[in-house]
Amino acid sequence: MRHPMSGAAGSWTRVAAVSALALTLAAALPRTEAFAQATPDSLAGASVRSLALEEALRRAAAADPARAGLEARSRAAEAGVRQADVRPNPTLGLMVENLPTLGSGDILGRTETTLSYEQQIERGGDRPARVNLARGEGALVLATARVRQLDRLETVQRAWTEVLTSEAQLEIARERLVLAERFQSEVQRRVDAARDPLFAGARAEAELAQAQIDFDQAEISMRIARISLAKFWDGAGDFEVGPAAFEDTSASRVAAGEAAQADFDVFLAQRGIADARVRVEQARAIPDPTLSVGVRHIWDNDLSLVFGGSIPLQRHDRNQGAIDRARAEGTAYQADLEAFRIDREREIARLQVQLLARAHEARRIAEEILPQAERAVSLVQEGFARGGFTYNDVMAAHVALLETRARRVAVLEQFHTDRARLDRLTGAHADLLGLEIQP
């Protein structure tokens, strides 16, 4: 429902608001949709359905564009494990000896040729150590991706909270406009009856114009918030969240769970990689022999078998520095994990208390302050109609009421913002990450 507005200021305000909203919708909606006349009046009558938080999160999780990249990284990790499990390639060698000098007769008559086959023998568990390291790196990739997905769900929940808040702020702007219209009508009646001076009517008209501007801007902000949320699944903003969800503070009475395991899995994967590197470096410290077998062709057409082998001498390099480094990194990751755990537990406890405090504050405002502010507005309006109060008294009562409502909206907005953060820290929506990837 649109509220009429009189005067030149009203016409200019409506044109500006309609133009801004049309440009916003044209830039945000899919290109295939055409809005010949994208005005708030035409869009207000469109069908609007309710969108719950669970549905918004589910849609956003299913439409996550990073899922294809996660699949590719998973395949890359599997390929890394397969590559780490392969053995060293053998070596085929050819050696020619006893070549005579040029001009000394038969060049090939006294030549000896050896064809050899060499194979490096890995000792100390090199291959299992490489496989464990590759698996640890794959686990880190998956853990990091899961944390990123949880972060994205928190962003979606915050966007959902913005829609909640914008709808509540629109209702406050609507109430202010209704009050301004009623008051302007009453003042104009008094001016026409010569009971108030002309400037009182002009002042009431200006207040009505400002209320109309605030209402138009609140409506634009609400539509932008809806479109921004819908873009997480490339949808349209043809939905509403509803005041019931905004008023719901039942989450403050639910005990918070433990910190999300996905965050710990990152540190555990890093520590696992460090432990695997220790085993890899220990395996590298054990020298790997190389065995060879070959056939030698001597100049008088005799053939003989040749056997041989080699092994590095650990005279200078025992790889001890690399082993110590990997062990130190594992100790560091373990310390980081414990510090992270303490910080998360402290933040979860703080948010749990804040939810209780904000829910209590919102309830007290609704039960103790708002009824008194509404009663004050009613009494002042009745007295003003009888000539007992001034214009300033009426406006002060209106401002006090609207400020009280705005304060409660701000408290509830922070409540839902804190709830989004708490849900992220506890992984409350982690079960949504197991959805199948949509084509």
PyMOL commands that set and color helices and strands:
alter all, ss='L'
color gray80, all
select helices_A, chain A and resi 7-28+40-44+53-62+67-84+126-192+198-233+243-247+250-253+261-285+320-385+391-426+430-434
alter helices_A, ss='H'
color red, helices_A
select strands_A, chain A and resi 49-50+91-97+112-120+239-240+290-297+303-310
alter strands_A, ss='S'
color yellow, strands_A
deselect
rebuild
show_as cartoon
